[in-house]
Amino acid sequence: MKLKKVLTGSALSLALLVSASPAFAMTPSNSVHEKNSDSITIQATKVVTSSSNNFASVIYESGVKWTFSYSYYSDGLWYGVYTS
């Protein structure tokens, strides 16, 4: 008799767990942010060489604003990396 109660209880518990599993699934989130075509920009990179680690923070060339990102030293020259 005890075995029958244990098996019945286990079967009911398993059925309840399986039927409730969709409730535990991840629900879709509405936090997706779409970009407007106005906010899309093209990122370009420009590398400038120098004998010293002295680079301007901003360079304007042909109407494009280049902003200094970082510099590194290689083969006796300093390289400044700019992004537009």
PDB file of N, CA, C and O in Angstrom:
ATOM      1  N   MET A   1       0.819  -1.192   0.000  1.00  0.00           N
ATOM      2  CA  MET A   1       0.000   0.000   0.000  1.00  0.00           C
ATOM      3  C   MET A   1       0.867   1.261   0.000  1.00  0.00           C
ATOM      4  O   MET A   1       0.575   2.225  -0.708  1.00  0.00           O
ATOM      5  N   LYS A   2       1.944   1.242   0.810  1.00  0.00           N
ATOM      6  CA  LYS A   2       2.835   2.406   0.845  1.00  0.00           C
ATOM      7  C   LYS A   2       3.508   2.624  -0.503  1.00  0.00           C
ATOM      8  O   LYS A   2       3.664   3.760  -0.952  1.00  0.00           O
ATOM      9  N   LEU A   3       3.904   1.533  -1.142  1.00  0.00           N
ATOM     10  CA  LEU A   3       4.566   1.638  -2.441  1.00  0.00           C
ATOM     11  C   LEU A   3       3.629   2.268  -3.467  1.00  0.00           C
ATOM     12  O   LEU A   3       4.067   3.058  -4.303  1.00  0.00           O
ATOM     13  N   LYS A   4       2.348   1.926  -3.407  1.00  0.00           N
ATOM     14  CA  LYS A   4       1.374   2.482  -4.339  1.00  0.00           C
ATOM     15  C   LYS A   4       1.231   3.992  -4.110  1.00  0.00           C
ATOM     16  O   LYS A   4       1.118   4.749  -5.074  1.00  0.00           O
ATOM     17  N   LYS A   5       1.235   4.437  -2.855  1.00  0.00           N
ATOM     18  CA  LYS A   5       1.117   5.862  -2.544  1.00  0.00           C
ATOM     19  C   LYS A   5       2.363   6.623  -2.998  1.00  0.00           C
ATOM     20  O   LYS A   5       2.276   7.734  -3.521  1.00  0.00           O
ATOM     21  N   VAL A   6       3.520   5.999  -2.787  1.00  0.00           N
ATOM     22  CA  VAL A   6       4.775   6.643  -3.196  1.00  0.00           C
ATOM     23  C   VAL A   6       4.823   6.788  -4.708  1.00  0.00           C
ATOM     24  O   VAL A   6       5.186   7.851  -5.211  1.00  0.00           O
ATOM     25  N   LEU A   7       4.462   5.732  -5.449  1.00  0.00           N
ATOM     26  CA  LEU A   7       4.468   5.795  -6.909  1.00  0.00           C
ATOM     27  C   LEU A   7       3.443   6.800  -7.431  1.00  0.00           C
ATOM     28  O   LEU A   7       3.725   7.543  -8.371  1.00  0.00           O
ATOM     29  N   THR A   8       2.282   6.825  -6.839  1.00  0.00           N
ATOM     30  CA  THR A   8       1.247   7.774  -7.254  1.00  0.00           C
ATOM     31  C   THR A   8       1.691   9.204  -6.978  1.00  0.00           C
ATOM     32  O   THR A   8       1.542  10.081  -7.829  1.00  0.00           O
ATOM     33  N   GLY A   9       2.230   9.436  -5.800  1.00  0.00           N
ATOM     34  CA  GLY A   9       2.722  10.774  -5.451  1.00  0.00           C
ATOM     35  C   GLY A   9       3.849  11.219  -6.359  1.00  0.00           C
ATOM     36  O   GLY A   9       3.888  12.374  -6.783  1.00  0.00           O
ATOM     37  N   SER A  10       4.772  10.306  -6.664  1.00  0.00           N
ATOM     38  CA  SER A  10       5.888  10.629  -7.555  1.00  0.00           C
ATOM     39  C   SER A  10       5.393  10.946  -8.958  1.00  0.00           C
ATOM     40  O   SER A  10       5.870  11.890  -9.588  1.00  0.00           O
ATOM     41  N   ALA A  11       4.441  10.162  -9.448  1.00  0.00           N
ATOM     42  CA  ALA A  11       3.898  10.392 -10.785  1.00  0.00           C
ATOM     43  C   ALA A  11       3.173  11.736 -10.849  1.00  0.00           C
ATOM     44  O   ALA A  11       3.322  12.475 -11.822  1.00  0.00           O
ATOM     45  N   LEU A  12       2.400  12.051  -9.828  1.00  0.00           N
ATOM     46  CA  LEU A  12       1.700  13.336  -9.802  1.00  0.00           C
ATOM     47  C   LEU A  12       2.685  14.501  -9.711  1.00  0.00           C
ATOM     48  O   LEU A  12       2.501  15.526 -10.366  1.00  0.00           O
ATOM     49  N   SER A  13       3.719  14.342  -8.905  1.00  0.00           N
ATOM     50  CA  SER A  13       4.728  15.398  -8.779  1.00  0.00           C
ATOM     51  C   SER A  13       5.437  15.628 -10.106  1.00  0.00           C
ATOM     52  O   SER A  13       5.659  16.769 -10.511  1.00  0.00           O
ATOM     53  N   LEU A  14       5.786  14.544 -10.774  1.00  0.00           N
ATOM     54  CA  LEU A  14       6.459  14.658 -12.066  1.00  0.00           C
ATOM     55  C   LEU A  14       5.537  15.310 -13.097  1.00  0.00           C
ATOM     56  O   LEU A  14       5.983  16.147 -13.882  1.00  0.00           O
ATOM     57  N   ALA A  15       4.265  14.937 -13.101  1.00  0.00           N
ATOM     58  CA  ALA A  15       3.314  15.530 -14.047  1.00  0.00           C
ATOM     59  C   ALA A  15       3.152  17.024 -13.783  1.00  0.00           C
ATOM     60  O   ALA A  15       3.065  17.818 -14.720  1.00  0.00           O
ATOM     61  N   LEU A  16       3.113  17.405 -12.515  1.00  0.00           N
ATOM     62  CA  LEU A  16       2.987  18.821 -12.174  1.00  0.00           C
ATOM     63  C   LEU A  16       4.230  19.596 -12.593  1.00  0.00           C
ATOM     64  O   LEU A  16       4.132  20.711 -13.104  1.00  0.00           O
ATOM     65  N   LEU A  17       5.397  19.001 -12.375  1.00  0.00           N
ATOM     66  CA  LEU A  17       6.647  19.660 -12.750  1.00  0.00           C
ATOM     67  C   LEU A  17       6.739  19.852 -14.261  1.00  0.00           C
ATOM     68  O   LEU A  17       7.138  20.916 -14.735  1.00  0.00           O
ATOM     69  N   VAL A  18       6.367  18.820 -15.014  1.00  0.00           N
ATOM     70  CA  VAL A  18       6.434  18.906 -16.473  1.00  0.00           C
ATOM     71  C   VAL A  18       5.423  19.918 -17.001  1.00  0.00           C
ATOM     72  O   VAL A  18       5.734  20.662 -17.931  1.00  0.00           O
ATOM     73  N   SER A  19       4.244  19.963 -16.440  1.00  0.00           N
ATOM     74  CA  SER A  19       3.230  20.893 -16.927  1.00  0.00           C
ATOM     75  C   SER A  19       3.563  22.337 -16.562  1.00  0.00           C
ATOM     76  O   SER A  19       3.117  23.256 -17.249  1.00  0.00           O
ATOM     77  N   ALA A  20       4.337  22.559 -15.498  1.00  0.00           N
ATOM     78  CA  ALA A  20       4.690  23.916 -15.074  1.00  0.00           C
ATOM     79  C   ALA A  20       5.988  24.395 -15.703  1.00  0.00           C
ATOM     80  O   ALA A  20       6.343  25.561 -15.533  1.00  0.00           O
ATOM     81  N   SER A  21       6.706  23.546 -16.418  1.00  0.00           N
ATOM     82  CA  SER A  21       8.004  23.934 -16.967  1.00  0.00           C
ATOM     83  C   SER A  21       7.938  25.102 -17.946  1.00  0.00           C
ATOM     84  O   SER A  21       8.883  25.891 -17.975  1.00  0.00           O
ATOM     85  N   PRO A  22       6.879  25.269 -18.756  1.00  0.00           N
ATOM     86  CA  PRO A  22       6.836  26.461 -19.624  1.00  0.00           C
ATOM     87  C   PRO A  22       6.806  27.769 -18.838  1.00  0.00           C
ATOM     88  O   PRO A  22       7.244  28.806 -19.335  1.00  0.00           O
ATOM     89  N   ALA A  23       6.294  27.719 -17.621  1.00  0.00           N
ATOM     90  CA  ALA A  23       6.255  28.936 -16.811  1.00  0.00           C
ATOM     91  C   ALA A  23       7.652  29.369 -16.394  1.00  0.00           C
ATOM     92  O   ALA A  23       7.883  30.546 -16.116  1.00  0.00           O
ATOM     93  N   PHE A  24       8.586  28.421 -16.348  1.00  0.00           N
ATOM     94  CA  PHE A  24       9.950  28.744 -15.949  1.00  0.00           C
ATOM     95  C   PHE A  24      10.835  29.106 -17.135  1.00  0.00           C
ATOM     96  O   PHE A  24      11.979  29.524 -16.958  1.00  0.00           O
ATOM     97  N   ALA A  25      10.311  28.947 -18.324  1.00  0.00           N
ATOM     98  CA  ALA A  25      11.084  29.285 -19.521  1.00  0.00           C
ATOM     99  C   ALA A  25      11.274  30.792 -19.593  1.00  0.00           C
ATOM    100  O   ALA A  25      10.503  31.559 -19.017  1.00  0.00           O
ATOM    101  N   MET A  26      12.326  31.204 -20.317  1.00  0.00           N
ATOM    102  CA  MET A  26      12.623  32.623 -20.423  1.00  0.00           C
ATOM    103  C   MET A  26      11.546  33.318 -21.257  1.00  0.00           C
ATOM    104  O   MET A  26      11.215  32.874 -22.357  1.00  0.00           O
ATOM    105  N   THR A  27      11.015  34.390 -20.729  1.00  0.00           N
ATOM    106  CA  THR A  27      10.012  35.149 -21.450  1.00  0.00           C
ATOM    107  C   THR A  27      10.694  36.188 -22.326  1.00  0.00           C
ATOM    108  O   THR A  27      11.766  36.678 -21.970  1.00  0.00           O
ATOM    109  N   PRO A  28      10.106  36.534 -23.454  1.00  0.00           N
ATOM    110  CA  PRO A  28      10.728  37.540 -24.316  1.00  0.00           C
ATOM    111  C   PRO A  28      10.774  38.901 -23.621  1.00  0.00           C
ATOM    112  O   PRO A  28       9.863  39.271 -22.880  1.00  0.00           O
ATOM    113  N   SER A  29      11.822  39.611 -23.871  1.00  0.00           N
ATOM    114  CA  SER A  29      12.011  40.913 -23.241  1.00  0.00           C
ATOM    115  C   SER A  29      11.710  42.013 -24.240  1.00  0.00           C
ATOM    116  O   SER A  29      11.987  41.878 -25.432  1.00  0.00           O
ATOM    117  N   ASN A  30      11.148  43.090 -23.754  1.00  0.00           N
ATOM    118  CA  ASN A  30      10.861  44.244 -24.606  1.00  0.00           C
ATOM    119  C   ASN A  30      11.956  45.291 -24.507  1.00  0.00           C
ATOM    120  O   ASN A  30      11.724  46.455 -24.833  1.00  0.00           O
ATOM    121  N   SER A  31      13.142  44.900 -24.066  1.00  0.00           N
ATOM    122  CA  SER A  31      14.214  45.865 -23.861  1.00  0.00           C
ATOM    123  C   SER A  31      15.139  45.991 -25.070  1.00  0.00           C
ATOM    124  O   SER A  31      16.247  46.511 -24.938  1.00  0.00           O
ATOM    125  N   VAL A  32      14.717  45.533 -26.227  1.00  0.00           N
ATOM    126  CA  VAL A  32      15.530  45.647 -27.438  1.00  0.00           C
ATOM    127  C   VAL A  32      15.431  47.085 -27.940  1.00  0.00           C
ATOM    128  O   VAL A  32      14.335  47.614 -28.128  1.00  0.00           O
ATOM    129  N   HIS A  33      16.583  47.705 -28.155  1.00  0.00           N
ATOM    130  CA  HIS A  33      16.613  49.074 -28.634  1.00  0.00           C
ATOM    131  C   HIS A  33      16.974  49.079 -30.106  1.00  0.00           C
ATOM    132  O   HIS A  33      18.010  48.547 -30.504  1.00  0.00           O
ATOM    133  N   GLU A  34      16.132  49.672 -30.897  1.00  0.00           N
ATOM    134  CA  GLU A  34      16.407  49.773 -32.320  1.00  0.00           C
ATOM    135  C   GLU A  34      17.078  51.100 -32.610  1.00  0.00           C
ATOM    136  O   GLU A  34      16.773  52.115 -31.984  1.00  0.00           O
ATOM    137  N   LYS A  35      17.987  51.084 -33.558  1.00  0.00           N
ATOM    138  CA  LYS A  35      18.673  52.310 -33.951  1.00  0.00           C
ATOM    139  C   LYS A  35      17.949  52.958 -35.111  1.00  0.00           C
ATOM    140  O   LYS A  35      17.484  52.281 -36.028  1.00  0.00           O
ATOM    141  N   ASN A  36      17.862  54.252 -35.064  1.00  0.00           N
ATOM    142  CA  ASN A  36      17.334  55.012 -36.203  1.00  0.00           C
ATOM    143  C   ASN A  36      18.411  55.084 -37.269  1.00  0.00           C
ATOM    144  O   ASN A  36      19.596  54.933 -36.972  1.00  0.00           O
ATOM    145  N   SER A  37      18.010  55.309 -38.485  1.00  0.00           N
ATOM    146  CA  SER A  37      19.007  55.487 -39.538  1.00  0.00           C
ATOM    147  C   SER A  37      19.805  56.764 -39.292  1.00  0.00           C
ATOM    148  O   SER A  37      20.907  56.916 -39.821  1.00  0.00           O
ATOM    149  N   ASP A  38      19.254  57.690 -38.486  1.00  0.00           N
ATOM    150  CA  ASP A  38      19.959  58.924 -38.171  1.00  0.00           C
ATOM    151  C   ASP A  38      21.152  58.689 -37.245  1.00  0.00           C
ATOM    152  O   ASP A  38      22.113  59.458 -37.267  1.00  0.00           O
ATOM    153  N   SER A  39      21.096  57.631 -36.431  1.00  0.00           N
ATOM    154  CA  SER A  39      22.147  57.423 -35.440  1.00  0.00           C
ATOM    155  C   SER A  39      23.244  56.467 -35.909  1.00  0.00           C
ATOM    156  O   SER A  39      24.158  56.165 -35.143  1.00  0.00           O
ATOM    157  N   ILE A  40      23.172  55.995 -37.128  1.00  0.00           N
ATOM    158  CA  ILE A  40      24.187  55.076 -37.640  1.00  0.00           C
ATOM    159  C   ILE A  40      25.351  55.889 -38.194  1.00  0.00           C
ATOM    160  O   ILE A  40      25.164  56.776 -39.027  1.00  0.00           O
ATOM    161  N   THR A  41      26.554  55.576 -37.722  1.00  0.00           N
ATOM    162  CA  THR A  41      27.749  56.255 -38.208  1.00  0.00           C
ATOM    163  C   THR A  41      28.762  55.220 -38.681  1.00  0.00           C
ATOM    164  O   THR A  41      28.762  54.074 -38.232  1.00  0.00           O
ATOM    165  N   ILE A  42      29.603  55.641 -39.575  1.00  0.00           N
ATOM    166  CA  ILE A  42      30.673  54.779 -40.063  1.00  0.00           C
ATOM    167  C   ILE A  42      31.941  55.149 -39.310  1.00  0.00           C
ATOM    168  O   ILE A  42      32.336  56.314 -39.282  1.00  0.00           O
ATOM    169  N   GLN A  43      32.574  54.162 -38.706  1.00  0.00           N
ATOM    170  CA  GLN A  43      33.791  54.387 -37.940  1.00  0.00           C
ATOM    171  C   GLN A  43      34.989  54.087 -38.844  1.00  0.00           C
ATOM    172  O   GLN A  43      35.104  52.992 -39.394  1.00  0.00           O
ATOM    173  N   ALA A  44      35.862  55.056 -38.986  1.00  0.00           N
ATOM    174  CA  ALA A  44      37.070  54.878 -39.785  1.00  0.00           C
ATOM    175  C   ALA A  44      38.277  55.106 -38.881  1.00  0.00           C
ATOM    176  O   ALA A  44      38.177  55.789 -37.862  1.00  0.00           O
ATOM    177  N   THR A  45      39.412  54.532 -39.259  1.00  0.00           N
ATOM    178  CA  THR A  45      40.637  54.649 -38.471  1.00  0.00           C
ATOM    179  C   THR A  45      41.733  55.263 -39.328  1.00  0.00           C
ATOM    180  O   THR A  45      41.872  54.951 -40.511  1.00  0.00           O
ATOM    181  N   LYS A  46      42.508  56.142 -38.703  1.00  0.00           N
ATOM    182  CA  LYS A  46      43.628  56.797 -39.380  1.00  0.00           C
ATOM    183  C   LYS A  46      44.834  56.674 -38.466  1.00  0.00           C
ATOM    184  O   LYS A  46      44.727  56.897 -37.260  1.00  0.00           O
ATOM    185  N   VAL A  47      45.983  56.322 -39.032  1.00  0.00           N
ATOM    186  CA  VAL A  47      47.217  56.190 -38.256  1.00  0.00           C
ATOM    187  C   VAL A  47      48.188  57.281 -38.697  1.00  0.00           C
ATOM    188  O   VAL A  47      48.439  57.458 -39.889  1.00  0.00           O
ATOM    189  N   VAL A  48      48.729  58.007 -37.723  1.00  0.00           N
ATOM    190  CA  VAL A  48      49.676  59.093 -37.980  1.00  0.00           C
ATOM    191  C   VAL A  48      50.981  58.743 -37.275  1.00  0.00           C
ATOM    192  O   VAL A  48      50.965  58.280 -36.134  1.00  0.00           O
ATOM    193  N   THR A  49      52.122  58.961 -37.950  1.00  0.00           N
ATOM    194  CA  THR A  49      53.419  58.682 -37.330  1.00  0.00           C
ATOM    195  C   THR A  49      54.067  59.963 -36.822  1.00  0.00           C
ATOM    196  O   THR A  49      53.810  61.057 -37.326  1.00  0.00           O
ATOM    197  N   SER A  50      54.928  59.793 -35.792  1.00  0.00           N
ATOM    198  CA  SER A  50      55.645  60.924 -35.214  1.00  0.00           C
ATOM    199  C   SER A  50      56.914  60.413 -34.548  1.00  0.00           C
ATOM    200  O   SER A  50      56.999  59.247 -34.161  1.00  0.00           O
ATOM    201  N   SER A  51      57.899  61.297 -34.419  1.00  0.00           N
ATOM    202  CA  SER A  51      59.134  60.902 -33.737  1.00  0.00           C
ATOM    203  C   SER A  51      58.993  61.010 -32.224  1.00  0.00           C
ATOM    204  O   SER A  51      59.817  60.465 -31.490  1.00  0.00           O
ATOM    205  N   SER A  52      57.951  61.713 -31.740  1.00  0.00           N
ATOM    206  CA  SER A  52      57.700  61.819 -30.300  1.00  0.00           C
ATOM    207  C   SER A  52      56.249  61.438 -30.024  1.00  0.00           C
ATOM    208  O   SER A  52      55.415  61.404 -30.929  1.00  0.00           O
ATOM    209  N   ASN A  53      55.971  61.159 -28.779  1.00  0.00           N
ATOM    210  CA  ASN A  53      54.614  60.764 -28.393  1.00  0.00           C
ATOM    211  C   ASN A  53      53.782  62.008 -28.082  1.00  0.00           C
ATOM    212  O   ASN A  53      53.258  62.161 -26.979  1.00  0.00           O
ATOM    213  N   ASN A  54      53.672  62.888 -29.071  1.00  0.00           N
ATOM    214  CA  ASN A  54      52.951  64.133 -28.909  1.00  0.00           C
ATOM    215  C   ASN A  54      51.959  64.253 -30.065  1.00  0.00           C
ATOM    216  O   ASN A  54      52.337  64.629 -31.175  1.00  0.00           O
ATOM    217  N   PHE A  55      50.688  63.932 -29.802  1.00  0.00           N
ATOM    218  CA  PHE A  55      49.659  63.938 -30.835  1.00  0.00           C
ATOM    219  C   PHE A  55      48.532  64.886 -30.435  1.00  0.00           C
ATOM    220  O   PHE A  55      48.200  65.015 -29.256  1.00  0.00           O
ATOM    221  N   ALA A  56      47.958  65.539 -31.424  1.00  0.00           N
ATOM    222  CA  ALA A  56      46.814  66.423 -31.183  1.00  0.00           C
ATOM    223  C   ALA A  56      45.601  65.584 -30.813  1.00  0.00           C
ATOM    224  O   ALA A  56      45.457  64.455 -31.281  1.00  0.00           O
ATOM    225  N   SER A  57      44.731  66.133 -29.975  1.00  0.00           N
ATOM    226  CA  SER A  57      43.546  65.383 -29.560  1.00  0.00           C
ATOM    227  C   SER A  57      42.507  65.304 -30.677  1.00  0.00           C
ATOM    228  O   SER A  57      41.728  64.353 -30.736  1.00  0.00           O
ATOM    229  N   VAL A  58      42.495  66.307 -31.568  1.00  0.00           N
ATOM    230  CA  VAL A  58      41.554  66.326 -32.691  1.00  0.00           C
ATOM    231  C   VAL A  58      42.274  66.841 -33.930  1.00  0.00           C
ATOM    232  O   VAL A  58      43.053  67.791 -33.855  1.00  0.00           O
ATOM    233  N   ILE A  59      42.010  66.213 -35.064  1.00  0.00           N
ATOM    234  CA  ILE A  59      42.541  66.646 -36.358  1.00  0.00           C
ATOM    235  C   ILE A  59      41.356  66.793 -37.308  1.00  0.00           C
ATOM    236  O   ILE A  59      40.490  65.920 -37.358  1.00  0.00           O
ATOM    237  N   TYR A  60      41.314  67.894 -38.064  1.00  0.00           N
ATOM    238  CA  TYR A  60      40.308  68.084 -39.108  1.00  0.00           C
ATOM    239  C   TYR A  60      41.002  67.953 -40.458  1.00  0.00           C
ATOM    240  O   TYR A  60      41.983  68.643 -40.735  1.00  0.00           O
ATOM    241  N   GLU A  61      40.480  67.063 -41.290  1.00  0.00           N
ATOM    242  CA  GLU A  61      41.067  66.839 -42.605  1.00  0.00           C
ATOM    243  C   GLU A  61      39.959  66.594 -43.616  1.00  0.00           C
ATOM    244  O   GLU A  61      39.204  65.630 -43.487  1.00  0.00           O
ATOM    245  N   SER A  62      39.853  67.455 -44.619  1.00  0.00           N
ATOM    246  CA  SER A  62      38.836  67.364 -45.673  1.00  0.00           C
ATOM    247  C   SER A  62      37.425  67.304 -45.092  1.00  0.00           C
ATOM    248  O   SER A  62      36.577  66.558 -45.582  1.00  0.00           O
ATOM    249  N   GLY A  63      37.179  68.086 -44.054  1.00  0.00           N
ATOM    250  CA  GLY A  63      35.856  68.139 -43.440  1.00  0.00           C
ATOM    251  C   GLY A  63      35.542  66.999 -42.499  1.00  0.00           C
ATOM    252  O   GLY A  63      34.423  66.907 -41.994  1.00  0.00           O
ATOM    253  N   VAL A  64      36.514  66.119 -42.249  1.00  0.00           N
ATOM    254  CA  VAL A  64      36.306  64.986 -41.351  1.00  0.00           C
ATOM    255  C   VAL A  64      37.015  65.267 -40.039  1.00  0.00           C
ATOM    256  O   VAL A  64      38.174  65.683 -40.032  1.00  0.00           O
ATOM    257  N   LYS A  65      36.327  65.043 -38.934  1.00  0.00           N
ATOM    258  CA  LYS A  65      36.906  65.230 -37.606  1.00  0.00           C
ATOM    259  C   LYS A  65      37.480  63.898 -37.140  1.00  0.00           C
ATOM    260  O   LYS A  65      36.758  62.909 -37.010  1.00  0.00           O
ATOM    261  N   TRP A  66      38.795  63.882 -36.890  1.00  0.00           N
ATOM    262  CA  TRP A  66      39.495  62.698 -36.399  1.00  0.00           C
ATOM    263  C   TRP A  66      39.830  62.902 -34.928  1.00  0.00           C
ATOM    264  O   TRP A  66      40.473  63.889 -34.571  1.00  0.00           O
ATOM    265  N   THR A  67      39.408  61.993 -34.084  1.00  0.00           N
ATOM    266  CA  THR A  67      39.632  62.076 -32.638  1.00  0.00           C
ATOM    267  C   THR A  67      40.701  61.070 -32.228  1.00  0.00           C
ATOM    268  O   THR A  67      40.650  59.902 -32.613  1.00  0.00           O
ATOM    269  N   PHE A  68      41.671  61.540 -31.440  1.00  0.00           N
ATOM    270  CA  PHE A  68      42.769  60.681 -30.994  1.00  0.00           C
ATOM    271  C   PHE A  68      42.235  59.569 -30.090  1.00  0.00           C
ATOM    272  O   PHE A  68      41.443  59.825 -29.184  1.00  0.00           O
ATOM    273  N   SER A  69      42.675  58.332 -30.343  1.00  0.00           N
ATOM    274  CA  SER A  69      42.260  57.186 -29.534  1.00  0.00           C
ATOM    275  C   SER A  69      43.391  56.691 -28.645  1.00  0.00           C
ATOM    276  O   SER A  69      43.240  56.610 -27.426  1.00  0.00           O
ATOM    277  N   TYR A  70      44.527  56.359 -29.257  1.00  0.00           N
ATOM    278  CA  TYR A  70      45.665  55.851 -28.484  1.00  0.00           C
ATOM    279  C   TYR A  70      46.931  55.936 -29.332  1.00  0.00           C
ATOM    280  O   TYR A  70      46.870  56.178 -30.538  1.00  0.00           O
ATOM    281  N   SER A  71      48.082  55.732 -28.683  1.00  0.00           N
ATOM    282  CA  SER A  71      49.357  55.723 -29.400  1.00  0.00           C
ATOM    283  C   SER A  71      50.157  54.496 -28.981  1.00  0.00           C
ATOM    284  O   SER A  71      49.936  53.918 -27.917  1.00  0.00           O
ATOM    285  N   TYR A  72      51.089  54.117 -29.844  1.00  0.00           N
ATOM    286  CA  TYR A  72      51.998  53.012 -29.523  1.00  0.00           C
ATOM    287  C   TYR A  72      53.335  53.250 -30.215  1.00  0.00           C
ATOM    288  O   TYR A  72      53.426  53.990 -31.195  1.00  0.00           O
ATOM    289  N   TYR A  73      54.375  52.601 -29.676  1.00  0.00           N
ATOM    290  CA  TYR A  73      55.746  52.770 -30.167  1.00  0.00           C
ATOM    291  C   TYR A  73      56.190  51.489 -30.858  1.00  0.00           C
ATOM    292  O   TYR A  73      56.035  50.398 -30.310  1.00  0.00           O
ATOM    293  N   SER A  74      56.747  51.619 -32.069  1.00  0.00           N
ATOM    294  CA  SER A  74      57.241  50.461 -32.801  1.00  0.00           C
ATOM    295  C   SER A  74      58.308  50.897 -33.785  1.00  0.00           C
ATOM    296  O   SER A  74      58.131  51.881 -34.503  1.00  0.00           O
ATOM    297  N   ASP A  75      59.417  50.169 -33.822  1.00  0.00           N
ATOM    298  CA  ASP A  75      60.504  50.392 -34.784  1.00  0.00           C
ATOM    299  C   ASP A  75      61.008  51.829 -34.812  1.00  0.00           C
ATOM    300  O   ASP A  75      61.287  52.366 -35.884  1.00  0.00           O
ATOM    301  N   GLY A  76      61.127  52.454 -33.647  1.00  0.00           N
ATOM    302  CA  GLY A  76      61.694  53.790 -33.555  1.00  0.00           C
ATOM    303  C   GLY A  76      60.733  54.927 -33.845  1.00  0.00           C
ATOM    304  O   GLY A  76      61.145  56.087 -33.847  1.00  0.00           O
ATOM    305  N   LEU A  77      59.470  54.630 -34.090  1.00  0.00           N
ATOM    306  CA  LEU A  77      58.469  55.667 -34.358  1.00  0.00           C
ATOM    307  C   LEU A  77      57.268  55.508 -33.437  1.00  0.00           C
ATOM    308  O   LEU A  77      56.942  54.409 -32.985  1.00  0.00           O
ATOM    309  N   TRP A  78      56.622  56.636 -33.173  1.00  0.00           N
ATOM    310  CA  TRP A  78      55.353  56.635 -32.438  1.00  0.00           C
ATOM    311  C   TRP A  78      54.233  56.670 -33.466  1.00  0.00           C
ATOM    312  O   TRP A  78      54.305  57.390 -34.462  1.00  0.00           O
ATOM    313  N   TYR A  79      53.197  55.880 -33.206  1.00  0.00           N
ATOM    314  CA  TYR A  79      52.033  55.824 -34.062  1.00  0.00           C
ATOM    315  C   TYR A  79      50.825  56.291 -33.262  1.00  0.00           C
ATOM    316  O   TYR A  79      50.544  55.765 -32.185  1.00  0.00           O
ATOM    317  N   GLY A  80      50.113  57.278 -33.792  1.00  0.00           N
ATOM    318  CA  GLY A  80      48.898  57.761 -33.182  1.00  0.00           C
ATOM    319  C   GLY A  80      47.696  57.276 -33.970  1.00  0.00           C
ATOM    320  O   GLY A  80      47.635  57.439 -35.188  1.00  0.00           O
ATOM    321  N   VAL A  81      46.754  56.686 -33.280  1.00  0.00           N
ATOM    322  CA  VAL A  81      45.580  56.123 -33.943  1.00  0.00           C
ATOM    323  C   VAL A  81      44.398  57.060 -33.696  1.00  0.00           C
ATOM    324  O   VAL A  81      44.081  57.392 -32.553  1.00  0.00           O
ATOM    325  N   TYR A  82      43.761  57.473 -34.769  1.00  0.00           N
ATOM    326  CA  TYR A  82      42.611  58.383 -34.725  1.00  0.00           C
ATOM    327  C   TYR A  82      41.395  57.669 -35.294  1.00  0.00           C
ATOM    328  O   TYR A  82      41.517  56.826 -36.184  1.00  0.00           O
ATOM    329  N   THR A  83      40.221  58.012 -34.774  1.00  0.00           N
ATOM    330  CA  THR A  83      38.965  57.494 -35.321  1.00  0.00           C
ATOM    331  C   THR A  83      38.073  58.667 -35.703  1.00  0.00           C
ATOM    332  O   THR A  83      38.137  59.741 -35.104  1.00  0.00           O
ATOM    333  N   SER A  84      37.241  58.439 -36.712  1.00  0.00           N
ATOM    334  CA  SER A  84      36.334  59.517 -37.147  1.00  0.00           C
ATOM    335  C   SER A  84      34.937  59.247 -36.639  1.00  0.00           C
ATOM    336  O   SER A  84      34.024  60.033 -36.895  1.00  0.00           O
TER     337      SER A  84
END
